[in-house]
Every structure is written in structure tokens, then in C-alpha cells.
Amino acid sequence: EEMSDAVYDDVIRTESERVEKTVDIYESADCVRDHDFRTETKTHQPLQRT
């Protein structure tokens, strides 16, 4: 019983770590996309004015 508890805890820990990594990837991807969008609008604005 103690053995299976340890294995179960290990699985939970690994699973939650994997989820955290996935969240980090999505968050950094969002940051990059926001940054790209802002850079694009800054570049396009002068073109629209002229």
C-alpha cells in the first residue's frame, strides 16, 4: 500500500509539473504574439499617416 501511494504521489507530481510547463509555454507564446502585434501596429501607423 505504501508503495502504491508513493507511485501515485509521483504521478501526480509529474503531471502537475507538466501542466505548469504547458502553461508557461502558452503564456510566453501570448507575450510574443502581443509584442509582435504592437510592433506591427507601430510600423504600420506611419505608413497610414503619409
mmCIF file of the N, C-alpha and C atoms, coordinates in Angstrom:
data_MODEL
# 
_entry.id   MODEL 
# 
loop_
_atom_site.group_PDB 
_atom_site.id 
_atom_site.type_symbol 
_atom_site.label_atom_id 
_atom_site.label_alt_id 
_atom_site.label_comp_id 
_atom_site.label_asym_id 
_atom_site.label_entity_id 
_atom_site.label_seq_id 
_atom_site.pdbx_PDB_ins_code 
_atom_site.Cartn_x 
_atom_site.Cartn_y 
_atom_site.Cartn_z 
_atom_site.occupancy 
_atom_site.B_iso_or_equiv 
_atom_site.pdbx_formal_charge 
_atom_site.auth_seq_id 
_atom_site.auth_comp_id 
_atom_site.auth_asym_id 
_atom_site.auth_atom_id 
_atom_site.pdbx_PDB_model_num 
ATOM 1   N N  . GLU A 1 1  ? 0.837  -1.207 0.000   1.00 0.00 ? 1  GLU A N  1 
ATOM 2   C CA . GLU A 1 1  ? 0.000  0.000  0.000   1.00 0.00 ? 1  GLU A CA 1 
ATOM 3   C C  . GLU A 1 1  ? 0.878  1.266  0.000   1.00 0.00 ? 1  GLU A C  1 
ATOM 4   N N  . GLU A 1 2  ? 1.885  1.267  0.862   1.00 0.00 ? 2  GLU A N  1 
ATOM 5   C CA . GLU A 1 2  ? 2.777  2.435  0.901   1.00 0.00 ? 2  GLU A CA 1 
ATOM 6   C C  . GLU A 1 2  ? 3.461  2.636  -0.451  1.00 0.00 ? 2  GLU A C  1 
ATOM 7   N N  . MET A 1 3  ? 3.814  1.525  -1.071  1.00 0.00 ? 3  MET A N  1 
ATOM 8   C CA . MET A 1 3  ? 4.483  1.576  -2.367  1.00 0.00 ? 3  MET A CA 1 
ATOM 9   C C  . MET A 1 3  ? 3.580  2.248  -3.403  1.00 0.00 ? 3  MET A C  1 
ATOM 10  N N  . SER A 1 4  ? 2.330  1.822  -3.492  1.00 0.00 ? 4  SER A N  1 
ATOM 11  C CA . SER A 1 4  ? 1.417  2.385  -4.491  1.00 0.00 ? 4  SER A CA 1 
ATOM 12  C C  . SER A 1 4  ? 1.131  3.853  -4.189  1.00 0.00 ? 4  SER A C  1 
ATOM 13  N N  . ASP A 1 5  ? 1.090  4.219  -2.910  1.00 0.00 ? 5  ASP A N  1 
ATOM 14  C CA . ASP A 1 5  ? 0.899  5.627  -2.550  1.00 0.00 ? 5  ASP A CA 1 
ATOM 15  C C  . ASP A 1 5  ? 2.047  6.472  -3.087  1.00 0.00 ? 5  ASP A C  1 
ATOM 16  N N  . ALA A 1 6  ? 3.255  5.969  -2.928  1.00 0.00 ? 6  ALA A N  1 
ATOM 17  C CA . ALA A 1 6  ? 4.434  6.697  -3.396  1.00 0.00 ? 6  ALA A CA 1 
ATOM 18  C C  . ALA A 1 6  ? 4.387  6.858  -4.912  1.00 0.00 ? 6  ALA A C  1 
ATOM 19  N N  . VAL A 1 7  ? 4.030  5.802  -5.605  1.00 0.00 ? 7  VAL A N  1 
ATOM 20  C CA . VAL A 1 7  ? 3.930  5.858  -7.064  1.00 0.00 ? 7  VAL A CA 1 
ATOM 21  C C  . VAL A 1 7  ? 2.861  6.858  -7.470  1.00 0.00 ? 7  VAL A C  1 
ATOM 22  N N  . TYR A 1 8  ? 1.726  6.822  -6.775  1.00 0.00 ? 8  TYR A N  1 
ATOM 23  C CA . TYR A 1 8  ? 0.621  7.729  -7.082  1.00 0.00 ? 8  TYR A CA 1 
ATOM 24  C C  . TYR A 1 8  ? 1.055  9.179  -6.884  1.00 0.00 ? 8  TYR A C  1 
ATOM 25  N N  . ASP A 1 9  ? 1.716  9.454  -5.759  1.00 0.00 ? 9  ASP A N  1 
ATOM 26  C CA . ASP A 1 9  ? 2.217  10.809 -5.496  1.00 0.00 ? 9  ASP A CA 1 
ATOM 27  C C  . ASP A 1 9  ? 3.166  11.254 -6.603  1.00 0.00 ? 9  ASP A C  1 
ATOM 28  N N  . ASP A 1 10 ? 4.013  10.339 -7.035  1.00 0.00 ? 10 ASP A N  1 
ATOM 29  C CA . ASP A 1 10 ? 4.987  10.654 -8.077  1.00 0.00 ? 10 ASP A CA 1 
ATOM 30  C C  . ASP A 1 10 ? 4.285  11.008 -9.384  1.00 0.00 ? 10 ASP A C  1 
ATOM 31  N N  . VAL A 1 11 ? 3.249  10.258 -9.711  1.00 0.00 ? 11 VAL A N  1 
ATOM 32  C CA . VAL A 1 11 ? 2.486  10.521 -10.934 1.00 0.00 ? 11 VAL A CA 1 
ATOM 33  C C  . VAL A 1 11 ? 1.823  11.887 -10.845 1.00 0.00 ? 11 VAL A C  1 
ATOM 34  N N  . ILE A 1 12 ? 1.218  12.190 -9.704  1.00 0.00 ? 12 ILE A N  1 
ATOM 35  C CA . ILE A 1 12 ? 0.562  13.489 -9.511  1.00 0.00 ? 12 ILE A CA 1 
ATOM 36  C C  . ILE A 1 12 ? 1.585  14.611 -9.673  1.00 0.00 ? 12 ILE A C  1 
ATOM 37  N N  . ARG A 1 13 ? 2.750  14.437 -9.058  1.00 0.00 ? 13 ARG A N  1 
ATOM 38  C CA . ARG A 1 13 ? 3.778  15.475 -9.116  1.00 0.00 ? 13 ARG A CA 1 
ATOM 39  C C  . ARG A 1 13 ? 4.234  15.687 -10.558 1.00 0.00 ? 13 ARG A C  1 
ATOM 40  N N  . THR A 1 14 ? 4.504  14.605 -11.258 1.00 0.00 ? 14 THR A N  1 
ATOM 41  C CA . THR A 1 14 ? 4.953  14.707 -12.649 1.00 0.00 ? 14 THR A CA 1 
ATOM 42  C C  . THR A 1 14 ? 3.887  15.371 -13.510 1.00 0.00 ? 14 THR A C  1 
ATOM 43  N N  . GLU A 1 15 ? 2.639  14.994 -13.282 1.00 0.00 ? 15 GLU A N  1 
ATOM 44  C CA . GLU A 1 15 ? 1.528  15.525 -14.072 1.00 0.00 ? 15 GLU A CA 1 
ATOM 45  C C  . GLU A 1 15 ? 1.379  17.028 -13.847 1.00 0.00 ? 15 GLU A C  1 
ATOM 46  N N  . SER A 1 16 ? 1.425  17.466 -12.591 1.00 0.00 ? 16 SER A N  1 
ATOM 47  C CA . SER A 1 16 ? 1.255  18.893 -12.306 1.00 0.00 ? 16 SER A CA 1 
ATOM 48  C C  . SER A 1 16 ? 2.435  19.699 -12.845 1.00 0.00 ? 16 SER A C  1 
ATOM 49  N N  . GLU A 1 17 ? 3.624  19.131 -12.798 1.00 0.00 ? 17 GLU A N  1 
ATOM 50  C CA . GLU A 1 17 ? 4.787  19.824 -13.369 1.00 0.00 ? 17 GLU A CA 1 
ATOM 51  C C  . GLU A 1 17 ? 4.625  19.991 -14.873 1.00 0.00 ? 17 GLU A C  1 
ATOM 52  N N  . ARG A 1 18 ? 4.100  18.941 -15.521 1.00 0.00 ? 18 ARG A N  1 
ATOM 53  C CA . ARG A 1 18 ? 3.902  19.001 -16.966 1.00 0.00 ? 18 ARG A CA 1 
ATOM 54  C C  . ARG A 1 18 ? 2.872  20.079 -17.307 1.00 0.00 ? 18 ARG A C  1 
ATOM 55  N N  . VAL A 1 19 ? 1.820  20.163 -16.509 1.00 0.00 ? 19 VAL A N  1 
ATOM 56  C CA . VAL A 1 19 ? 0.788  21.175 -16.740 1.00 0.00 ? 19 VAL A CA 1 
ATOM 57  C C  . VAL A 1 19 ? 1.383  22.570 -16.572 1.00 0.00 ? 19 VAL A C  1 
ATOM 58  N N  . GLU A 1 20 ? 2.196  22.754 -15.535 1.00 0.00 ? 20 GLU A N  1 
ATOM 59  C CA . GLU A 1 20 ? 2.824  24.060 -15.308 1.00 0.00 ? 20 GLU A CA 1 
ATOM 60  C C  . GLU A 1 20 ? 3.704  24.451 -16.485 1.00 0.00 ? 20 GLU A C  1 
ATOM 61  N N  . LYS A 1 21 ? 4.469  23.492 -17.008 1.00 0.00 ? 21 LYS A N  1 
ATOM 62  C CA . LYS A 1 21 ? 5.326  23.779 -18.162 1.00 0.00 ? 21 LYS A CA 1 
ATOM 63  C C  . LYS A 1 21 ? 4.491  24.198 -19.361 1.00 0.00 ? 21 LYS A C  1 
ATOM 64  N N  . THR A 1 22 ? 3.371  23.499 -19.566 1.00 0.00 ? 22 THR A N  1 
ATOM 65  C CA . THR A 1 22 ? 2.494  23.822 -20.689 1.00 0.00 ? 22 THR A CA 1 
ATOM 66  C C  . THR A 1 22 ? 1.943  25.231 -20.535 1.00 0.00 ? 22 THR A C  1 
ATOM 67  N N  . VAL A 1 23 ? 1.545  25.590 -19.318 1.00 0.00 ? 23 VAL A N  1 
ATOM 68  C CA . VAL A 1 23 ? 1.022  26.932 -19.055 1.00 0.00 ? 23 VAL A CA 1 
ATOM 69  C C  . VAL A 1 23 ? 2.100  27.968 -19.347 1.00 0.00 ? 23 VAL A C  1 
ATOM 70  N N  . ASP A 1 24 ? 3.330  27.700 -18.910 1.00 0.00 ? 24 ASP A N  1 
ATOM 71  C CA . ASP A 1 24 ? 4.445  28.614 -19.180 1.00 0.00 ? 24 ASP A CA 1 
ATOM 72  C C  . ASP A 1 24 ? 4.622  28.821 -20.675 1.00 0.00 ? 24 ASP A C  1 
ATOM 73  N N  . ILE A 1 25 ? 4.548  27.737 -21.436 1.00 0.00 ? 25 ILE A N  1 
ATOM 74  C CA . ILE A 1 25 ? 4.721  27.829 -22.890 1.00 0.00 ? 25 ILE A CA 1 
ATOM 75  C C  . ILE A 1 25 ? 3.633  28.705 -23.492 1.00 0.00 ? 25 ILE A C  1 
ATOM 76  N N  . TYR A 1 26 ? 2.382  28.481 -23.065 1.00 0.00 ? 26 TYR A N  1 
ATOM 77  C CA . TYR A 1 26 ? 1.279  29.276 -23.602 1.00 0.00 ? 26 TYR A CA 1 
ATOM 78  C C  . TYR A 1 26 ? 1.428  30.745 -23.224 1.00 0.00 ? 26 TYR A C  1 
ATOM 79  N N  . GLU A 1 27 ? 1.824  31.015 -21.971 1.00 0.00 ? 27 GLU A N  1 
ATOM 80  C CA . GLU A 1 27 ? 1.966  32.402 -21.525 1.00 0.00 ? 27 GLU A CA 1 
ATOM 81  C C  . GLU A 1 27 ? 3.062  33.113 -22.300 1.00 0.00 ? 27 GLU A C  1 
ATOM 82  N N  . SER A 1 28 ? 4.196  32.458 -22.502 1.00 0.00 ? 28 SER A N  1 
ATOM 83  C CA . SER A 1 28 ? 5.283  33.100 -23.246 1.00 0.00 ? 28 SER A CA 1 
ATOM 84  C C  . SER A 1 28 ? 4.900  33.278 -24.709 1.00 0.00 ? 28 SER A C  1 
ATOM 85  N N  . ALA A 1 29 ? 4.130  32.345 -25.251 1.00 0.00 ? 29 ALA A N  1 
ATOM 86  C CA . ALA A 1 29 ? 3.657  32.487 -26.630 1.00 0.00 ? 29 ALA A CA 1 
ATOM 87  C C  . ALA A 1 29 ? 2.731  33.695 -26.745 1.00 0.00 ? 29 ALA A C  1 
ATOM 88  N N  . ASP A 1 30 ? 1.876  33.900 -25.733 1.00 0.00 ? 30 ASP A N  1 
ATOM 89  C CA . ASP A 1 30 ? 0.994  35.066 -25.722 1.00 0.00 ? 30 ASP A CA 1 
ATOM 90  C C  . ASP A 1 30 ? 1.810  36.352 -25.696 1.00 0.00 ? 30 ASP A C  1 
ATOM 91  N N  . CYS A 1 31 ? 2.846  36.392 -24.880 1.00 0.00 ? 31 CYS A N  1 
ATOM 92  C CA . CYS A 1 31 ? 3.699  37.574 -24.788 1.00 0.00 ? 31 CYS A CA 1 
ATOM 93  C C  . CYS A 1 31 ? 4.327  37.878 -26.140 1.00 0.00 ? 31 CYS A C  1 
ATOM 94  N N  . VAL A 1 32 ? 4.822  36.861 -26.797 1.00 0.00 ? 32 VAL A N  1 
ATOM 95  C CA . VAL A 1 32 ? 5.458  37.057 -28.104 1.00 0.00 ? 32 VAL A CA 1 
ATOM 96  C C  . VAL A 1 32 ? 4.442  37.577 -29.108 1.00 0.00 ? 32 VAL A C  1 
ATOM 97  N N  . ARG A 1 33 ? 3.240  37.003 -29.093 1.00 0.00 ? 33 ARG A N  1 
ATOM 98  C CA . ARG A 1 33 ? 2.213  37.421 -30.043 1.00 0.00 ? 33 ARG A CA 1 
ATOM 99  C C  . ARG A 1 33 ? 1.817  38.878 -29.781 1.00 0.00 ? 33 ARG A C  1 
ATOM 100 N N  . ASP A 1 34 ? 1.634  39.239 -28.507 1.00 0.00 ? 34 ASP A N  1 
ATOM 101 C CA . ASP A 1 34 ? 1.298  40.628 -28.174 1.00 0.00 ? 34 ASP A CA 1 
ATOM 102 C C  . ASP A 1 34 ? 2.403  41.565 -28.641 1.00 0.00 ? 34 ASP A C  1 
ATOM 103 N N  . HIS A 1 35 ? 3.639  41.170 -28.409 1.00 0.00 ? 35 HIS A N  1 
ATOM 104 C CA . HIS A 1 35 ? 4.771  42.013 -28.793 1.00 0.00 ? 35 HIS A CA 1 
ATOM 105 C C  . HIS A 1 35 ? 4.808  42.195 -30.307 1.00 0.00 ? 35 HIS A C  1 
ATOM 106 N N  . ASP A 1 36 ? 4.629  41.108 -31.032 1.00 0.00 ? 36 ASP A N  1 
ATOM 107 C CA . ASP A 1 36 ? 4.615  41.186 -32.499 1.00 0.00 ? 36 ASP A CA 1 
ATOM 108 C C  . ASP A 1 36 ? 3.512  42.117 -32.977 1.00 0.00 ? 36 ASP A C  1 
ATOM 109 N N  . PHE A 1 37 ? 2.342  41.988 -32.381 1.00 0.00 ? 37 PHE A N  1 
ATOM 110 C CA . PHE A 1 37 ? 1.202  42.804 -32.781 1.00 0.00 ? 37 PHE A CA 1 
ATOM 111 C C  . PHE A 1 37 ? 1.489  44.286 -32.545 1.00 0.00 ? 37 PHE A C  1 
ATOM 112 N N  . ARG A 1 38 ? 2.050  44.607 -31.381 1.00 0.00 ? 38 ARG A N  1 
ATOM 113 C CA . ARG A 1 38 ? 2.372  46.004 -31.074 1.00 0.00 ? 38 ARG A CA 1 
ATOM 114 C C  . ARG A 1 38 ? 3.419  46.541 -32.042 1.00 0.00 ? 38 ARG A C  1 
ATOM 115 N N  . THR A 1 39 ? 4.424  45.733 -32.321 1.00 0.00 ? 39 THR A N  1 
ATOM 116 C CA . THR A 1 39 ? 5.473  46.169 -33.248 1.00 0.00 ? 39 THR A CA 1 
ATOM 117 C C  . THR A 1 39 ? 4.883  46.426 -34.628 1.00 0.00 ? 39 THR A C  1 
ATOM 118 N N  . GLU A 1 40 ? 3.994  45.552 -35.057 1.00 0.00 ? 40 GLU A N  1 
ATOM 119 C CA . GLU A 1 40 ? 3.374  45.713 -36.376 1.00 0.00 ? 40 GLU A CA 1 
ATOM 120 C C  . GLU A 1 40 ? 2.550  46.992 -36.442 1.00 0.00 ? 40 GLU A C  1 
ATOM 121 N N  . THR A 1 41 ? 1.749  47.263 -35.410 1.00 0.00 ? 41 THR A N  1 
ATOM 122 C CA . THR A 1 41 ? 0.904  48.460 -35.442 1.00 0.00 ? 41 THR A CA 1 
ATOM 123 C C  . THR A 1 41 ? 1.780  49.707 -35.437 1.00 0.00 ? 41 THR A C  1 
ATOM 124 N N  . LYS A 1 42 ? 2.878  49.689 -34.696 1.00 0.00 ? 42 LYS A N  1 
ATOM 125 C CA . LYS A 1 42 ? 3.789  50.836 -34.698 1.00 0.00 ? 42 LYS A CA 1 
ATOM 126 C C  . LYS A 1 42 ? 4.379  51.044 -36.089 1.00 0.00 ? 42 LYS A C  1 
ATOM 127 N N  . THR A 1 43 ? 4.714  49.959 -36.765 1.00 0.00 ? 43 THR A N  1 
ATOM 128 C CA . THR A 1 43 ? 5.312  50.080 -38.099 1.00 0.00 ? 43 THR A CA 1 
ATOM 129 C C  . THR A 1 43 ? 4.278  50.550 -39.112 1.00 0.00 ? 43 THR A C  1 
ATOM 130 N N  . HIS A 1 44 ? 3.042  50.097 -38.957 1.00 0.00 ? 44 HIS A N  1 
ATOM 131 C CA . HIS A 1 44 ? 2.007  50.439 -39.936 1.00 0.00 ? 44 HIS A CA 1 
ATOM 132 C C  . HIS A 1 44 ? 1.497  51.874 -39.767 1.00 0.00 ? 44 HIS A C  1 
ATOM 133 N N  . GLN A 1 45 ? 1.495  52.387 -38.553 1.00 0.00 ? 45 GLN A N  1 
ATOM 134 C CA . GLN A 1 45 ? 0.931  53.717 -38.301 1.00 0.00 ? 45 GLN A CA 1 
ATOM 135 C C  . GLN A 1 45 ? 1.556  54.823 -39.162 1.00 0.00 ? 45 GLN A C  1 
ATOM 136 N N  . PRO A 1 46 ? 2.882  54.929 -39.229 1.00 0.00 ? 46 PRO A N  1 
ATOM 137 C CA . PRO A 1 46 ? 3.454  55.997 -40.070 1.00 0.00 ? 46 PRO A CA 1 
ATOM 138 C C  . PRO A 1 46 ? 3.050  55.856 -41.532 1.00 0.00 ? 46 PRO A C  1 
ATOM 139 N N  . LEU A 1 47 ? 2.923  54.623 -42.006 1.00 0.00 ? 47 LEU A N  1 
ATOM 140 C CA . LEU A 1 47 ? 2.520  54.397 -43.393 1.00 0.00 ? 47 LEU A CA 1 
ATOM 141 C C  . LEU A 1 47 ? 1.112  54.921 -43.633 1.00 0.00 ? 47 LEU A C  1 
ATOM 142 N N  . GLN A 1 48 ? 0.235  54.738 -42.650 1.00 0.00 ? 48 GLN A N  1 
ATOM 143 C CA . GLN A 1 48 ? -1.150 55.186 -42.816 1.00 0.00 ? 48 GLN A CA 1 
ATOM 144 C C  . GLN A 1 48 ? -1.241 56.709 -42.818 1.00 0.00 ? 48 GLN A C  1 
ATOM 145 N N  . ARG A 1 49 ? -0.363 57.363 -42.073 1.00 0.00 ? 49 ARG A N  1 
ATOM 146 C CA . ARG A 1 49 ? -0.425 58.822 -41.986 1.00 0.00 ? 49 ARG A CA 1 
ATOM 147 C C  . ARG A 1 49 ? -0.002 59.473 -43.292 1.00 0.00 ? 49 ARG A C  1 
ATOM 148 N N  . THR A 1 50 ? 0.978  58.905 -43.975 1.00 0.00 ? 50 THR A N  1 
ATOM 149 C CA . THR A 1 50 ? 1.504  59.551 -45.184 1.00 0.00 ? 50 THR A CA 1 
ATOM 150 C C  . THR A 1 50 ? 0.625  59.319 -46.393 1.00 0.00 ? 50 THR A C  1 
# 
